[in-house]
Amino acid sequence: MNRRELIKTFALGTAAGSVGWLSKSEAIAAEPNAKANKTLPPLQITKVRAIQTAPQRARLVVVKVETSEPGLYGLGCATFNQRPLAVVTAVQEYLDPFARGRDADNIEDLWQNAYTSSYWRNGPVLNNALSGLDMALWDIKGKRASLPVYQLIGGKCRFAVDCYAHSSGRDLKELEDSVKKNMEQKFRHIRIQLGGYGSPQLSKDADFKDGGFGLSKDTLMDALPYLKATTKMFEHIRSTCGDEIELLHDMHERVEPRDAIRLLKQLERYRPFFIEDPIAPEANDYFRQIRAATTVPIAMGELFNSPHEWVGLIKDRLIDFIRVHLSQTGGFTVARKIATLAEWFDVRSAWHGPSDLSPVGHAANIHLDLAIHNFGIQESLRFNEASQEVFPGCPTLKNGYFHLNEAPGWGVDINEEAAKKYPYPEHPGYWEPVRRRDGTAVRP
């Protein structure tokens, strides 16, 4: 057998489904199958559409990608709770005609070309629409391979995904009771908040209302009451709940950078697991000063849309946890790349996982968590009965860990008839204004 025949024999073996050498008789038998495999048409995308539902009150957008193989479809999360209808339009009026007829197997190619199809890019509406398409293609890929998605990217690094719970209270005793309840449920990481973000219940004098500025329903939040109360909050929870529990807190960018630095220095003695969003994304350059001033671990990225926001913070080791919202960045394809970049700079993951992320999006978070070495922690959510009705196969929480079912793809399906039972709330979803005493707007 000459060299050309040897190469052909190996190629036929691969095309026939076995990697390796075939005997000459096996190669002859395999040749018709190999030729058939070469002529199989690609799996074409036939339709891309958005499904709207709100089983847990948040305005979810789930993208369904249908294919030329009967019954084969994929689901992706495109939820942008504050602008859901804009995403629905982007999916159905732009991504659907763009994607129809294209090869569903070529996820990277589809992502790159859909990303530039609007010319302008890295905006939250188009990124979420793109995420819906991208995640749905990964779901299809897993179903075709009869494997959960985490197996497609290397398999498990851990048996389940460690989570943090949320505890809040309008006063210290109420917060303490919430923390102890979560500890009883075996959570080892707990985020503590005294009231809403920035503790607005502690601010008393809304002078802007007396001055007729804004609307009467606008919320008051002064920085000083929040700053004083947060230190006392950590001190109280450490003294009543012990040193073994890991404590997290979300500042939600609600104070000025200098105040944030002072607060972080005061919290250092209480050993927080991380402090989230101490400053706004527009103030990213302050992270150099934060890093120089304190050793408190920082989680950042919930509002990020663009690589210009996260690449510098990761490569310069200015944050400890990258916390992007997967659909906000463009989907699973982007998040895998962020995780890989972060691994080389010892930055761990803490993907955003609120109620305004569909069970499909939560499953995508967890599949990635299972497969990356630099996993840090995952935000948790308990899915109510309505969510479980609409989304069969929701991830489950047990003893502080998220667990997936082992079904192919994301393992989460959608019951479209059930989804219709939970329409969007009447309020369109935007954040209502929060103001300082004089009426100055506070970023959310």
N, C-alpha and C positions, 0 to 999 in steps of 0.2 A: 504494500500500500504506500503510494507516494505521499509527499507532504500535503498536497492539495486534498487528497482523499482523507488523510488524517484529520485535517482541519474541518472538513465537511462532516466527518463522522462525529466529532465532538459537538459541532453546532447542531446536528440533528438530535443528538442526545439531549442537549439543553432545550431545544424547541419541543421535544417530546415529553418534557417534564422531569427528566433526570439529569442532574448535573454530573457529567463524567463521560467516560469513553464507552461506546457501544461496539459490540462485535460487528463484523461486516454484514452478517445476516440481520442483526437487530437494526442496523442503520438503514438497510433496504426496507425493512418493515415499517420503520418510523417515518420514512420520507414523506408518504402521503399526509400523515398527521402534521408534520412540520410545515408542509406547503399550505395546509388548511389553516394552521395558526397564523401564518403570514398574511392570509387574505381576510382574516376576521375584521369586520368594520369596527371602528372605535366606538366606545360607549358614549353616545351623544347626549348632551344636555337638551332636553325638550321644553322645559319650562322652569322659570324661577319666580316664585311668588312669596308674598309676605302674609303671615297669619298674625292677626291682632287678638290679644286676650289679656285679661287681668285677674287671674284667679287669686292672687295675693295682693290685689289693689294696685301694684305697680303696672305700668303700661308696657307690656312685653311685646316685642316684635320677633317672631321666629320665621326664618326663611326656609322654605321647602324647595329643594332642587329635584325635579323629576328627570328621568332618563329614558333612553330608548329601550332599555330592558324593562319589560312589564313588571310593575310592582317594586322596582328598585328606586329608592329616593333617599335623600339625605336631609338632615336638619341642621341649621346653624342659628346662632343667637345674634341678633342685630338690634338689641334693645338699647334705645336712647330715651329714657323715661321722660326727659324734659322736651324732646322734639320727636316723638314717635311717628307722627304723620309725615314729617319730612323724610324720614328713613323709608317709610312705606312707599312714598312716591319715587325715591331714588332706586329702590329695588325693582318696582314694577314697571316704571317708565324708562329706566335706563339700563340696569343690569340684566333684566330679562332679555331684551332684544340683543344686548351685547353678547350674552353667554349662549344663547340658543344655537345648537348645531356644533358647538365646540366639544372637544374631547374631555370628558369628565375625569379622566385619569391624570391629566397634566395640571396638577394643582399649582405648582410653582409658576408655570407659564401663564395660567389663567389669572393668578394673583397679580403678577407683574403687569400684565396688560390691562386688567381691570383697574388697577391702581392709577395708571396713567391715562385711562380712557377719558377722564374728566379734565385732563391737562393740569388744573390746579388740584392739589392733593393735601393730605394730612389734616383734613377737617373732620369733626366728629360725625356729621351726618353721613358723608361718603365712606368714612372708615367703618362705621357700623354696618352700612349696607354691604360693603365688601366683606366684612367679617361673616355676615350671614351666608354669603356664597362660599367663602373659604371653609368655614366649619362644616357646612353641608357636604362639601367635596371630601373632606376627611372622613365624615360619617359614611359616605358611599364607599370610600376606599376600604374602610374597616369591614363593612358588610360584604364586599366582594372577596376579601381575604378570609372571611369568617373569623376575624380577630378583633378584640377591643383595640381602640386606637393606641393606647399606651404600648401595646406589643409592636406596633408598626414603627415606633421610634426608640426601640431598644429594650423594652420590658421594664419590670418593676425594680426600683431601688429600695422599696420599703413595703411593708405588708398593707398599710393603710395610710391615710393622710391626717396628720395631727392638726387640730383646729383650735381656734380661740373662740370663746363665747363672748357675748355682749352683756354687760351689767350696767345699769343706770339707776339713778334715784334722784329725787328732787332735794333730798337731804342726805347726810352721811349715814344715818341709820338705815334708811331705805336702800341705799347703795350697798351697804354692808350685807344686808339680808339677801340681796340679789347675787352678790359675789359668793356667799356661802351656799346658796342654792345651786349655782353652777359648779362649785367645788364638789358638792354631793353627787352631781351627775358626771364626775370624773374628768372635768376639764382641768387641764394644767396651765392653760393660758387664758386670761380673762381681760378684756378691754373694759376699763372703768370710765364712766362719764357722769358728772354731777349735773343732771338735767340734760337739756339739749346741747348741741355744739356751742361752746362759749358760755354755757351756763346763763342764758338770758334771764332766767327767773331771779337772778341775784341783782339785776340792774333795776333801779327804782324810778328815776326821774327822766321821763321822756319829754324833754323840753321842746323837741321838734314838733310834738303834737300840740303843745300849747301855742306854738308859733304858727300853726296851720300848715306845716310842711309835711309832704308825703300824705299817706292815708292813715286813718285811725287803726287799721289792722296791721300796719308795719310793726316789726318787732324791734325792741330796744336791746342792745348788748354793749355794755361798757367793758373796756379791757381790764381795768383795775380789779373789780370784784372777781372776775374770772381768774386772773393771775393769782390772787391771794387764796382763792378757794381751791385751786388745783393742787397747790403744795399741801394744804391741809387734808385734801382728799387722799393723796398718796400716804401721808403720815398715818391717817386713821385706818386705812385698809391694811397697811403693813402691820400696825399694832393689833388689829382685831382678827386678821385673817392669816397672819404669819408670813414667813420669808420664803416658804417653799413654792408658793404660787407665783407664776410669771404675770406681771402686770403690764398692760398696754394702755395707751391713751391717744385719742385723736384730737389734735389742736384745730384741725380743719381750717388752717390759714387765717384765723380770725384775729390775730394781733400783729402788731408791727414787728419787723425782724429783730430790732433791738430788744423788745420785750420778750420775744421768743427765746433769744439767746440767754437772757437772764433767767427765765423760767427753767430752761433745760439745765442750767448750772445748779439751780436749787433742787431739781428732781434727781440729780445724779446720786445722792445718798440713798435713794429708795430703789436703786437698781432696776429701772424699767426695762422690759424686754425690748420694746421700742416705743418711740413717740412718732406719731404719724402726722404728716403734713404740717410741720411747724411754720412754714412760710408758703406763700403763693408761688406757682410755677414761674410767674413773671419775675420773681426775685431769686432765681436759682443761683446767681453769683454769690449770694450770702452764705451758701453752704460751705465755702472755704472758711469763713469766719466761725461758723458753727462748729466745724470739725476742729479748728484750732482751740476753741473755747471749752469744749466738753467731750466726754467719752460716751454720752448717752447715745444708744443706737437710734438711727433715724430711718423711718420708712417713708418713701416718697413715690409719687407717680400716678395716683388715682385719676388726675385730670390730664395726664399727658396724652397727646395725639401724635407726636412727631419724634423721629430719632434725634432731632436737634435738641430735644428736651432730656432724653435719658442717656444718650451715649457719653456725654461729658461727665455727668455725675457718676456713672459706673466706672469709666476708665480712670478717673482721678480719685476713685475710692472715697467719694464725698458723702455717700449714703451707704447704709448697711443692708437695707431691704428694698427691692424694686417692687412696686405695688401698682402696676398698671391694671387697667380694666381691659381685658383681652379684646372685647369687641370695639372698644374705643381706639385701639391701636391698629385695627385691621384684621384681627382674627388669630387663629391658632398658628398659622404659618409665621407670623411676626413674633408671637410670644415665644416660640421655640428658639428663634434667633436671639431674642433678648436674653433668654435663660442661658444660652451658650456663651454669649458675650459676658454676662455677669459672672459665670462660673470662674473665668480666668482672673477676675478681680476680687474674688471672695465676697461677692454681693449675693445675698440669698433672696429667694422669692417670697412674696406675700401677696399674691394676686387678689385684687378687689373682688369681693364676693357678697354683695348686698342683696336686698330683696328685689331691686330693679336689675336683676340679671336672671334670665330664664333658667330652668333646670338644665336645658341643653348647655348653656354657658357655664353653669356650675360644673357640669360633667366634664367639659373641656378643661376647666381649671384643674380638676382632680386627675384627669388622665395625664396632664403635663406634670403635676406634682409627683405622681407615682414614678415617673420615668427620668426625672432630672436629679443629678447628684446634689446640686446646690439649693434644694428645697429648704425653705425656712419655716413657714407657718401658713395656714389657710384660714381665711375668714369663713365662719360657718353660718348656715341658715337652716332652720327647720321648715320643711315644706308642709303647708297645711293640707287638709283633705282635698280642697278644690284643686290645688296644684298637682297633687298625686292623681286626681281624676283626669285632668287635662294632659298630664305628662307621665304616662306609665313608665316605670323604670327609674324614677327619681333617685339620686344618691341618698344614702341613709346615714344618720349619725348614731354612733354607739360608743359610749365611754370616751367621748372627746375626740373620736376619729371619724372622718368621712370614709364611707365604703361605697364602691361601685358594684353593680351587677356585672357579670362577665359576658354580657351579650355583645355581639359584634358591633363595631362603630362606637358611638358614644354610649350605647345601651339605654338611651332615652327615646321614646316615641311620642307622638302627639295624637290626641283624640280630637279631631277638628269639630265634631258635633258638640263635644263637651266644652271646647274652647269658646263656642258662640254663647254659652250660658254666662260668660264673665266678660262683659264689655268694659271698655275703658270708663273710669270715673268721669264725671262731667268736667271737673277742673282739668285744663290742658296739660298740667304737669310742671310748669315753670316754678322756680324757686321764688318765694315771696321776699320782698326786701327786708334786710336786717340793717339797723342803723345805730350809729353812736348817738349820744345825748343830743348833739346839735343837728342831727339828721344826716351826717356823712354816711355813705354806703359802706357796709362791711362785706367783704368777699365771703362767699359761703364755704 
